[in-house]
């Protein structure tokens, strides 16, 4: 089995006591460290109205900044929340970054959850429910040179978006897939899917199998993992319980869900137990084994590693280095010899 492509995913968590300035300085340093240590890509995320879980409101803007701070590594969005953005403008920005970077930009799109963001930034929850397929179609049509729309969600005269992409026919586009809806949408266009932490490897494998029933396309799908190298299991437990789980729990608590979708939120202890049971967090051997299992089990050929578990600047950069030197070589050797 060929080893996957490994990238770093930036959530831009804001841990207690940190300023926004410190968060974004760390993001830039992580991107440069990832490039220096041979990672293939860096991915940005997008969250709104949260104080700790993720404080970057524009995946595309941060991606643009990181493209300017790097020279070789690819930079992508995981993901741009498409229903809250004008799709033609998303395509124009993607084409611009594709041009300025010489083809190093990847556009990941999705609809995120049924949260208040869609009321504040989009046109309401109805676009979240039903608007993503048309929005993605408009993004892809924009890359062809001319696009128009006349529907319930979008209505405008024909225009010629620009600039034209550097990468033909367009920069790589990835679709977040957590259900049959995302699978069907990605398969319709032959685009790769992106999976996230909440999905098990078995769940991801089923979505890949469903995708392959719908199309002959066989793109490289991506998956994500929370990855942090420690010297002991006890240290891993401390980092997760004291640092990572609380910041994830704070985000879940702050997410303002549209009323009809509200439900129970996990506690920090529940989150910590799930993370420690499945994610590559711990000594190098444990991390490598879990990454091998994730790749084999999911069928994904691209892995996005969340590296900010400790929230401490020097520790995060050390984690990037340890993943690159102590974990990923073992993963690649194991997969190549399978």
TIZADO-856381 format. One record per residue (C-alpha): x, y, z; residue number from 1; residue in three letters. Coordinates in Angstrom, 2 decimals. Layout:
<atoms>
{xx X&yy Y&zz Z&nr NUM&rest ALA}
...
</atoms>
This chain:
<atoms>
{xx 0.00&yy 0.00&zz 0.00&nr 1&rest UNK}
{xx 1.37&yy 3.40&zz -0.96&nr 2&rest UNK}
{xx 1.89&yy 5.81&zz 1.94&nr 3&rest UNK}
{xx -0.50&yy 8.75&zz 2.08&nr 4&rest UNK}
{xx 0.24&yy 12.43&zz 1.76&nr 5&rest UNK}
{xx 0.51&yy 14.08&zz 5.19&nr 6&rest UNK}
{xx -0.54&yy 17.61&zz 5.97&nr 7&rest UNK}
{xx -1.07&yy 19.82&zz 9.01&nr 8&rest UNK}
{xx -4.50&yy 21.23&zz 9.86&nr 9&rest UNK}
{xx -4.78&yy 24.48&zz 11.83&nr 10&rest UNK}
{xx -7.83&yy 24.95&zz 14.03&nr 11&rest UNK}
{xx -6.42&yy 28.20&zz 15.48&nr 12&rest UNK}
{xx -7.58&yy 27.29&zz 18.98&nr 13&rest UNK}
{xx -7.35&yy 30.10&zz 21.52&nr 14&rest UNK}
{xx -6.36&yy 28.55&zz 24.82&nr 15&rest UNK}
{xx -6.92&yy 30.41&zz 28.11&nr 16&rest UNK}
{xx -4.62&yy 33.38&zz 28.47&nr 17&rest UNK}
{xx -3.73&yy 33.62&zz 24.78&nr 18&rest UNK}
{xx -4.30&yy 36.65&zz 22.59&nr 19&rest UNK}
{xx -5.48&yy 36.51&zz 18.99&nr 20&rest UNK}
{xx -2.07&yy 37.84&zz 18.01&nr 21&rest UNK}
{xx -0.37&yy 34.84&zz 19.63&nr 22&rest UNK}
{xx -2.77&yy 32.41&zz 17.93&nr 23&rest UNK}
{xx -2.07&yy 33.71&zz 14.45&nr 24&rest UNK}
{xx 1.67&yy 34.03&zz 15.04&nr 25&rest UNK}
{xx 1.66&yy 30.34&zz 15.98&nr 26&rest UNK}
{xx -0.31&yy 29.48&zz 12.84&nr 27&rest UNK}
{xx 2.35&yy 31.12&zz 10.68&nr 28&rest UNK}
{xx 5.15&yy 29.39&zz 12.58&nr 29&rest UNK}
{xx 3.42&yy 26.00&zz 12.26&nr 30&rest UNK}
{xx 3.01&yy 26.43&zz 8.50&nr 31&rest UNK}
{xx 6.68&yy 27.25&zz 8.10&nr 32&rest UNK}
{xx 7.69&yy 24.36&zz 10.36&nr 33&rest UNK}
{xx 5.48&yy 21.99&zz 8.39&nr 34&rest UNK}
{xx 7.18&yy 23.05&zz 5.18&nr 35&rest UNK}
{xx 10.64&yy 22.72&zz 6.72&nr 36&rest UNK}
{xx 9.88&yy 19.20&zz 7.96&nr 37&rest UNK}
{xx 8.56&yy 17.92&zz 4.65&nr 38&rest UNK}
{xx 4.79&yy 17.95&zz 5.14&nr 39&rest UNK}
{xx 2.93&yy 18.11&zz 1.85&nr 40&rest UNK}
{xx 0.22&yy 20.57&zz 2.87&nr 41&rest UNK}
{xx -1.22&yy 22.95&zz 5.44&nr 42&rest UNK}
{xx -4.99&yy 23.32&zz 5.88&nr 43&rest UNK}
{xx -6.95&yy 26.15&zz 7.48&nr 44&rest UNK}
{xx -10.35&yy 25.96&zz 9.15&nr 45&rest UNK}
{xx -13.15&yy 28.50&zz 9.53&nr 46&rest UNK}
{xx -15.24&yy 29.22&zz 12.63&nr 47&rest UNK}
{xx -17.38&yy 32.14&zz 13.73&nr 48&rest UNK}
{xx -18.50&yy 33.57&zz 17.06&nr 49&rest UNK}
{xx -16.39&yy 31.24&zz 19.23&nr 50&rest UNK}
{xx -13.89&yy 32.42&zz 21.82&nr 51&rest UNK}
{xx -11.64&yy 29.36&zz 22.08&nr 52&rest UNK}
{xx -12.51&yy 26.45&zz 19.79&nr 53&rest UNK}
{xx -11.39&yy 28.25&zz 16.63&nr 54&rest UNK}
{xx -10.89&yy 31.98&zz 16.19&nr 55&rest UNK}
{xx -10.21&yy 32.22&zz 12.45&nr 56&rest UNK}
{xx -13.34&yy 33.51&zz 10.65&nr 57&rest UNK}
{xx -11.92&yy 33.13&zz 7.13&nr 58&rest UNK}
{xx -10.21&yy 29.95&zz 5.98&nr 59&rest UNK}
{xx -9.39&yy 31.58&zz 2.65&nr 60&rest UNK}
{xx -7.82&yy 34.72&zz 4.14&nr 61&rest UNK}
{xx -5.58&yy 32.72&zz 6.46&nr 62&rest UNK}
{xx -4.68&yy 30.40&zz 3.58&nr 63&rest UNK}
{xx -3.65&yy 33.43&zz 1.53&nr 64&rest UNK}
{xx -1.43&yy 34.67&zz 4.34&nr 65&rest UNK}
{xx 0.21&yy 31.26&zz 4.77&nr 66&rest UNK}
{xx 0.81&yy 30.93&zz 1.04&nr 67&rest UNK}
{xx 2.75&yy 34.17&zz 1.32&nr 68&rest UNK}
{xx 4.80&yy 32.86&zz 4.24&nr 69&rest UNK}
{xx 5.75&yy 29.59&zz 2.53&nr 70&rest UNK}
{xx 7.35&yy 28.60&zz -0.76&nr 71&rest UNK}
{xx 6.71&yy 24.92&zz -1.50&nr 72&rest UNK}
{xx 3.99&yy 23.45&zz 0.69&nr 73&rest UNK}
{xx 0.39&yy 23.33&zz -0.57&nr 74&rest UNK}
{xx -2.18&yy 25.32&zz 1.42&nr 75&rest UNK}
{xx -5.88&yy 24.47&zz 1.48&nr 76&rest UNK}
{xx -9.12&yy 25.25&zz 3.27&nr 77&rest UNK}
{xx -10.76&yy 22.54&zz 5.37&nr 78&rest UNK}
{xx -13.23&yy 23.97&zz 4.86&nr 79&rest UNK}
{xx -14.66&yy 27.15&zz 3.41&nr 80&rest UNK}
{xx -18.28&yy 27.16&zz 4.65&nr 81&rest UNK}
{xx -19.85&yy 27.61&zz 1.26&nr 82&rest UNK}
{xx -23.48&yy 28.47&zz 2.20&nr 83&rest UNK}
{xx -22.23&yy 31.56&zz 4.05&nr 84&rest UNK}
{xx -20.25&yy 32.91&zz 1.08&nr 85&rest UNK}
{xx -21.23&yy 34.08&zz -2.44&nr 86&rest UNK}
{xx -20.05&yy 31.07&zz -4.49&nr 87&rest UNK}
{xx -18.83&yy 33.08&zz -7.48&nr 88&rest UNK}
{xx -16.67&yy 35.18&zz -5.16&nr 89&rest UNK}
{xx -15.30&yy 32.00&zz -3.57&nr 90&rest UNK}
{xx -14.29&yy 30.80&zz -7.04&nr 91&rest UNK}
{xx -12.67&yy 34.14&zz -7.87&nr 92&rest UNK}
{xx -10.66&yy 34.08&zz -4.64&nr 93&rest UNK}
{xx -9.61&yy 30.49&zz -5.26&nr 94&rest UNK}
{xx -8.48&yy 31.31&zz -8.79&nr 95&rest UNK}
{xx -6.58&yy 34.34&zz -7.51&nr 96&rest UNK}
{xx -4.75&yy 32.31&zz -4.87&nr 97&rest UNK}
{xx -4.10&yy 29.61&zz -7.45&nr 98&rest UNK}
{xx -2.49&yy 32.25&zz -9.69&nr 99&rest UNK}
{xx -0.51&yy 34.04&zz -6.98&nr 100&rest UNK}
{xx 0.87&yy 30.81&zz -5.52&nr 101&rest UNK}
{xx 1.74&yy 29.17&zz -8.82&nr 102&rest UNK}
{xx -0.81&yy 26.41&zz -8.26&nr 103&rest UNK}
{xx -0.32&yy 25.66&zz -4.55&nr 104&rest UNK}
{xx -3.90&yy 26.31&zz -3.35&nr 105&rest UNK}
{xx -6.61&yy 23.71&zz -2.60&nr 106&rest UNK}
{xx -10.23&yy 24.70&zz -2.01&nr 107&rest UNK}
{xx -12.13&yy 22.56&zz 0.46&nr 108&rest UNK}
{xx -15.84&yy 23.29&zz 0.80&nr 109&rest UNK}
{xx -18.65&yy 22.14&zz 3.06&nr 110&rest UNK}
{xx -21.75&yy 23.40&zz 4.79&nr 111&rest UNK}
{xx -20.71&yy 22.94&zz 8.48&nr 112&rest UNK}
{xx -23.45&yy 22.46&zz 11.05&nr 113&rest UNK}
{xx -26.89&yy 24.05&zz 11.46&nr 114&rest UNK}
{xx -25.54&yy 26.92&zz 13.53&nr 115&rest UNK}
{xx -26.33&yy 30.60&zz 13.83&nr 116&rest UNK}
{xx -23.57&yy 31.41&zz 11.30&nr 117&rest UNK}
{xx -26.02&yy 30.68&zz 8.50&nr 118&rest UNK}
{xx -28.48&yy 33.24&zz 9.85&nr 119&rest UNK}
{xx -25.84&yy 35.93&zz 10.35&nr 120&rest UNK}
{xx -23.60&yy 35.45&zz 7.30&nr 121&rest UNK}
{xx -25.76&yy 33.64&zz 4.73&nr 122&rest UNK}
{xx -29.40&yy 33.80&zz 3.81&nr 123&rest UNK}
{xx -30.74&yy 31.59&zz 6.58&nr 124&rest UNK}
{xx -30.91&yy 27.95&zz 7.49&nr 125&rest UNK}
{xx -32.74&yy 27.02&zz 4.28&nr 126&rest UNK}
{xx -29.58&yy 27.59&zz 2.28&nr 127&rest UNK}
{xx -27.79&yy 25.29&zz 4.73&nr 128&rest UNK}
{xx -30.44&yy 22.63&zz 4.16&nr 129&rest UNK}
{xx -30.67&yy 22.68&zz 0.36&nr 130&rest UNK}
{xx -28.28&yy 25.21&zz -1.15&nr 131&rest UNK}
{xx -24.90&yy 23.47&zz -1.13&nr 132&rest UNK}
{xx -25.26&yy 21.53&zz -4.42&nr 133&rest UNK}
{xx -26.10&yy 24.66&zz -6.40&nr 134&rest UNK}
{xx -23.39&yy 26.68&zz -4.65&nr 135&rest UNK}
{xx -20.74&yy 24.10&zz -5.53&nr 136&rest UNK}
{xx -22.02&yy 23.99&zz -9.10&nr 137&rest UNK}
{xx -21.66&yy 27.76&zz -9.35&nr 138&rest UNK}
{xx -18.09&yy 27.57&zz -8.02&nr 139&rest UNK}
{xx -17.14&yy 25.01&zz -10.64&nr 140&rest UNK}
{xx -18.99&yy 26.83&zz -13.44&nr 141&rest UNK}
{xx -17.19&yy 30.04&zz -12.51&nr 142&rest UNK}
{xx -13.87&yy 28.40&zz -13.36&nr 143&rest UNK}
{xx -15.09&yy 27.81&zz -16.95&nr 144&rest UNK}
{xx -15.22&yy 31.53&zz -17.74&nr 145&rest UNK}
{xx -18.91&yy 32.46&zz -17.60&nr 146&rest UNK}
{xx -21.68&yy 31.76&zz -15.10&nr 147&rest UNK}
{xx -25.27&yy 32.77&zz -14.35&nr 148&rest UNK}
{xx -28.03&yy 31.63&zz -11.99&nr 149&rest UNK}
{xx -31.80&yy 31.69&zz -11.78&nr 150&rest UNK}
{xx -33.06&yy 29.66&zz -8.81&nr 151&rest UNK}
{xx -34.55&yy 29.97&zz -5.35&nr 152&rest UNK}
{xx -31.13&yy 30.47&zz -3.76&nr 153&rest UNK}
{xx -29.16&yy 32.37&zz -6.43&nr 154&rest UNK}
{xx -30.30&yy 34.70&zz -9.18&nr 155&rest UNK}
{xx -27.96&yy 36.88&zz -11.26&nr 156&rest UNK}
{xx -27.16&yy 37.71&zz -14.88&nr 157&rest UNK}
{xx -24.30&yy 36.07&zz -16.74&nr 158&rest UNK}
{xx -20.88&yy 37.29&zz -15.68&nr 159&rest UNK}
{xx -17.27&yy 36.43&zz -16.47&nr 160&rest UNK}
{xx -15.45&yy 35.69&zz -13.18&nr 161&rest UNK}
{xx -11.74&yy 36.32&zz -13.07&nr 162&rest UNK}
{xx -8.93&yy 35.73&zz -13.06&nr 163&rest UNK}
{xx -8.78&yy 32.46&zz -14.94&nr 164&rest UNK}
{xx -7.18&yy 29.68&zz -12.87&nr 165&rest UNK}
{xx -3.47&yy 28.93&zz -13.08&nr 166&rest UNK}
{xx -4.28&yy 25.22&zz -12.62&nr 167&rest UNK}
{xx -6.48&yy 23.77&zz -15.36&nr 168&rest UNK}
{xx -9.33&yy 23.17&zz -15.42&nr 169&rest UNK}
{xx -9.37&yy 24.60&zz -11.88&nr 170&rest UNK}
{xx -7.51&yy 24.38&zz -8.56&nr 171&rest UNK}
{xx -8.20&yy 21.17&zz -6.61&nr 172&rest UNK}
{xx -11.63&yy 21.18&zz -4.96&nr 173&rest UNK}
{xx -12.51&yy 18.89&zz -2.03&nr 174&rest UNK}
{xx -15.94&yy 18.26&zz -0.51&nr 175&rest UNK}
{xx -16.53&yy 17.62&zz 3.19&nr 176&rest UNK}
{xx -18.57&yy 14.43&zz 3.51&nr 177&rest UNK}
{xx -20.22&yy 13.27&zz 6.71&nr 178&rest UNK}
{xx -23.32&yy 11.67&zz 5.18&nr 179&rest UNK}
{xx -24.85&yy 10.38&zz 1.96&nr 180&rest UNK}
{xx -25.57&yy 13.96&zz 0.89&nr 181&rest UNK}
{xx -21.88&yy 14.88&zz 0.83&nr 182&rest UNK}
{xx -20.93&yy 11.62&zz -0.86&nr 183&rest UNK}
{xx -23.49&yy 12.09&zz -3.63&nr 184&rest UNK}
{xx -22.40&yy 15.70&zz -4.18&nr 185&rest UNK}
{xx -18.69&yy 14.83&zz -4.38&nr 186&rest UNK}
{xx -19.35&yy 11.84&zz -6.64&nr 187&rest UNK}
{xx -21.52&yy 13.89&zz -8.99&nr 188&rest UNK}
{xx -18.50&yy 16.04&zz -9.80&nr 189&rest UNK}
{xx -15.81&yy 13.39&zz -9.35&nr 190&rest UNK}
{xx -14.25&yy 15.38&zz -6.50&nr 191&rest UNK}
{xx -12.34&yy 13.97&zz -3.52&nr 192&rest UNK}
{xx -13.99&yy 13.87&zz -0.11&nr 193&rest UNK}
{xx -12.70&yy 15.17&zz 3.22&nr 194&rest UNK}
{xx -13.50&yy 13.33&zz 6.47&nr 195&rest UNK}
{xx -13.08&yy 14.60&zz 10.02&nr 196&rest UNK}
{xx -12.37&yy 13.49&zz 13.60&nr 197&rest UNK}
{xx -15.95&yy 12.60&zz 14.50&nr 198&rest UNK}
{xx -16.03&yy 9.80&zz 11.91&nr 199&rest UNK}
{xx -14.48&yy 6.40&zz 12.59&nr 200&rest UNK}
{xx -12.33&yy 4.71&zz 9.98&nr 201&rest UNK}
{xx -15.12&yy 2.20&zz 9.36&nr 202&rest UNK}
{xx -17.62&yy 4.99&zz 8.76&nr 203&rest UNK}
{xx -15.24&yy 6.66&zz 6.35&nr 204&rest UNK}
{xx -14.65&yy 3.38&zz 4.49&nr 205&rest UNK}
{xx -18.41&yy 2.97&zz 4.03&nr 206&rest UNK}
{xx -18.66&yy 6.46&zz 2.56&nr 207&rest UNK}
{xx -15.78&yy 5.68&zz 0.17&nr 208&rest UNK}
{xx -17.53&yy 2.47&zz -0.88&nr 209&rest UNK}
{xx -20.76&yy 4.40&zz -1.48&nr 210&rest UNK}
{xx -18.82&yy 6.95&zz -3.53&nr 211&rest UNK}
{xx -17.32&yy 4.22&zz -5.71&nr 212&rest UNK}
{xx -20.79&yy 2.85&zz -6.39&nr 213&rest UNK}
{xx -21.81&yy 6.22&zz -7.82&nr 214&rest UNK}
{xx -18.88&yy 7.09&zz -10.10&nr 215&rest UNK}
{xx -15.86&yy 5.63&zz -11.84&nr 216&rest UNK}
{xx -13.72&yy 8.50&zz -10.49&nr 217&rest UNK}
{xx -11.09&yy 7.43&zz -7.97&nr 218&rest UNK}
{xx -9.66&yy 10.61&zz -6.46&nr 219&rest UNK}
{xx -7.49&yy 10.72&zz -3.34&nr 220&rest UNK}
{xx -9.79&yy 11.28&zz -0.38&nr 221&rest UNK}
{xx -8.62&yy 12.98&zz 2.80&nr 222&rest UNK}
{xx -9.11&yy 12.28&zz 6.49&nr 223&rest UNK}
{xx -8.14&yy 14.09&zz 9.68&nr 224&rest UNK}
{xx -6.63&yy 13.04&zz 13.00&nr 225&rest UNK}
{xx -5.74&yy 14.69&zz 16.29&nr 226&rest UNK}
{xx -2.01&yy 13.99&zz 16.51&nr 227&rest UNK}
{xx 0.29&yy 14.74&zz 19.43&nr 228&rest UNK}
{xx 3.50&yy 12.91&zz 20.35&nr 229&rest UNK}
{xx 4.33&yy 12.43&zz 24.04&nr 230&rest UNK}
{xx 6.91&yy 10.47&zz 26.00&nr 231&rest UNK}
{xx 4.28&yy 8.47&zz 27.89&nr 232&rest UNK}
{xx 0.61&yy 7.56&zz 28.01&nr 233&rest UNK}
{xx 0.30&yy 9.50&zz 31.25&nr 234&rest UNK}
{xx 1.56&yy 12.65&zz 29.53&nr 235&rest UNK}
{xx -0.94&yy 12.12&zz 26.71&nr 236&rest UNK}
{xx -3.76&yy 11.84&zz 29.23&nr 237&rest UNK}
{xx -2.67&yy 15.06&zz 30.91&nr 238&rest UNK}
{xx -2.53&yy 17.01&zz 27.63&nr 239&rest UNK}
{xx -5.94&yy 15.77&zz 26.52&nr 240&rest UNK}
{xx -7.71&yy 16.23&zz 29.88&nr 241&rest UNK}
{xx -6.12&yy 19.56&zz 30.81&nr 242&rest UNK}
{xx -5.70&yy 21.25&zz 27.43&nr 243&rest UNK}
{xx -7.38&yy 19.71&zz 24.39&nr 244&rest UNK}
{xx -10.71&yy 18.38&zz 25.69&nr 245&rest UNK}
{xx -11.62&yy 21.61&zz 27.52&nr 246&rest UNK}
{xx -11.07&yy 23.75&zz 24.42&nr 247&rest UNK}
{xx -13.18&yy 21.39&zz 22.30&nr 248&rest UNK}
{xx -15.87&yy 21.34&zz 25.00&nr 249&rest UNK}
{xx -15.91&yy 25.12&zz 25.15&nr 250&rest UNK}
{xx -16.52&yy 25.25&zz 21.43&nr 251&rest UNK}
{xx -19.40&yy 22.79&zz 21.57&nr 252&rest UNK}
{xx -20.91&yy 24.76&zz 24.45&nr 253&rest UNK}
{xx -20.66&yy 28.04&zz 22.52&nr 254&rest UNK}
{xx -22.04&yy 26.75&zz 19.23&nr 255&rest UNK}
{xx -25.47&yy 28.34&zz 18.89&nr 256&rest UNK}
{xx -27.48&yy 25.71&zz 17.07&nr 257&rest UNK}
{xx -30.66&yy 26.51&zz 15.20&nr 258&rest UNK}
{xx -33.40&yy 25.57&zz 17.66&nr 259&rest UNK}
{xx -34.73&yy 22.47&zz 15.92&nr 260&rest UNK}
{xx -31.24&yy 20.91&zz 15.88&nr 261&rest UNK}
{xx -30.30&yy 21.48&zz 19.50&nr 262&rest UNK}
{xx -29.24&yy 18.47&zz 21.53&nr 263&rest UNK}
{xx -26.98&yy 17.36&zz 24.39&nr 264&rest UNK}
{xx -23.36&yy 18.51&zz 24.35&nr 265&rest UNK}
{xx -20.49&yy 16.20&zz 25.35&nr 266&rest UNK}
{xx -18.65&yy 16.91&zz 28.59&nr 267&rest UNK}
{xx -14.88&yy 17.42&zz 28.67&nr 268&rest UNK}
{xx -14.43&yy 13.97&zz 30.23&nr 269&rest UNK}
{xx -16.53&yy 12.34&zz 27.51&nr 270&rest UNK}
{xx -14.53&yy 14.12&zz 24.82&nr 271&rest UNK}
{xx -11.23&yy 13.15&zz 26.46&nr 272&rest UNK}
{xx -12.22&yy 9.49&zz 26.66&nr 273&rest UNK}
{xx -13.12&yy 9.39&zz 22.96&nr 274&rest UNK}
{xx -9.95&yy 11.19&zz 21.91&nr 275&rest UNK}
{xx -7.65&yy 8.95&zz 23.95&nr 276&rest UNK}
{xx -9.38&yy 5.81&zz 22.68&nr 277&rest UNK}
{xx -9.01&yy 6.50&zz 18.97&nr 278&rest UNK}
{xx -6.68&yy 9.37&zz 18.10&nr 279&rest UNK}
{xx -2.88&yy 9.21&zz 17.53&nr 280&rest UNK}
{xx -1.99&yy 10.95&zz 20.78&nr 281&rest UNK}
{xx 0.71&yy 9.35&zz 22.93&nr 282&rest UNK}
{xx 4.16&yy 7.80&zz 22.49&nr 283&rest UNK}
{xx 5.51&yy 7.56&zz 18.92&nr 284&rest UNK}
{xx 4.72&yy 3.85&zz 18.54&nr 285&rest UNK}
{xx 1.07&yy 4.38&zz 19.54&nr 286&rest UNK}
{xx 0.73&yy 7.35&zz 17.20&nr 287&rest UNK}
{xx 2.19&yy 5.41&zz 14.29&nr 288&rest UNK}
{xx -0.02&yy 2.38&zz 14.90&nr 289&rest UNK}
{xx -3.19&yy 4.46&zz 15.02&nr 290&rest UNK}
{xx -2.30&yy 6.37&zz 11.88&nr 291&rest UNK}
{xx -1.62&yy 3.11&zz 10.04&nr 292&rest UNK}
{xx -4.99&yy 1.78&zz 11.21&nr 293&rest UNK}
{xx -6.71&yy 5.00&zz 10.11&nr 294&rest UNK}
{xx -5.22&yy 4.91&zz 6.63&nr 295&rest UNK}
{xx -5.87&yy 1.20&zz 6.13&nr 296&rest UNK}
{xx -9.33&yy 1.36&zz 7.61&nr 297&rest UNK}
{xx -10.60&yy 4.47&zz 5.87&nr 298&rest UNK}
{xx -9.05&yy 4.09&zz 2.43&nr 299&rest UNK}
{xx -7.96&yy 7.74&zz 2.51&nr 300&rest UNK}
{xx -4.75&yy 8.73&zz 0.77&nr 301&rest UNK}
{xx -4.38&yy 12.15&zz 2.39&nr 302&rest UNK}
{xx -4.13&yy 12.72&zz 6.15&nr 303&rest UNK}
{xx -4.58&yy 16.11&zz 7.81&nr 304&rest UNK}
{xx -2.97&yy 16.21&zz 11.26&nr 305&rest UNK}
{xx -4.29&yy 18.55&zz 13.94&nr 306&rest UNK}
{xx -1.13&yy 19.48&zz 15.87&nr 307&rest UNK}
{xx -2.28&yy 22.13&zz 18.37&nr 308&rest UNK}
{xx -3.29&yy 19.85&zz 21.25&nr 309&rest UNK}
{xx -1.07&yy 21.46&zz 23.87&nr 310&rest UNK}
{xx -1.77&yy 25.05&zz 22.87&nr 311&rest UNK}
{xx 1.77&yy 26.03&zz 23.87&nr 312&rest UNK}
{xx 3.89&yy 27.64&zz 21.15&nr 313&rest UNK}
{xx 7.15&yy 25.73&zz 21.57&nr 314&rest UNK}
{xx 5.38&yy 22.45&zz 22.36&nr 315&rest UNK}
{xx 3.26&yy 22.69&zz 19.20&nr 316&rest UNK}
{xx 6.34&yy 23.28&zz 17.04&nr 317&rest UNK}
{xx 8.13&yy 20.40&zz 18.78&nr 318&rest UNK}
{xx 5.11&yy 18.22&zz 18.04&nr 319&rest UNK}
{xx 5.34&yy 19.03&zz 14.33&nr 320&rest UNK}
{xx 8.99&yy 18.00&zz 14.36&nr 321&rest UNK}
{xx 8.38&yy 14.80&zz 16.34&nr 322&rest UNK}
{xx 5.55&yy 13.74&zz 14.04&nr 323&rest UNK}
{xx 7.81&yy 14.28&zz 11.02&nr 324&rest UNK}
{xx 10.85&yy 12.50&zz 12.44&nr 325&rest UNK}
{xx 9.54&yy 9.89&zz 14.92&nr 326&rest UNK}
{xx 6.08&yy 8.92&zz 13.64&nr 327&rest UNK}
{xx 5.52&yy 9.42&zz 9.92&nr 328&rest UNK}
{xx 8.62&yy 7.49&zz 8.74&nr 329&rest UNK}
{xx 7.36&yy 4.46&zz 10.68&nr 330&rest UNK}
{xx 3.87&yy 4.89&zz 9.22&nr 331&rest UNK}
{xx 5.20&yy 5.04&zz 5.68&nr 332&rest UNK}
{xx 7.47&yy 2.02&zz 6.19&nr 333&rest UNK}
{xx 4.61&yy -0.04&zz 7.60&nr 334&rest UNK}
{xx 2.26&yy 0.87&zz 4.75&nr 335&rest UNK}
{xx 4.88&yy 0.29&zz 2.06&nr 336&rest UNK}
{xx 5.66&yy -3.16&zz 3.44&nr 337&rest UNK}
{xx 2.02&yy -4.22&zz 3.75&nr 338&rest UNK}
</atoms>
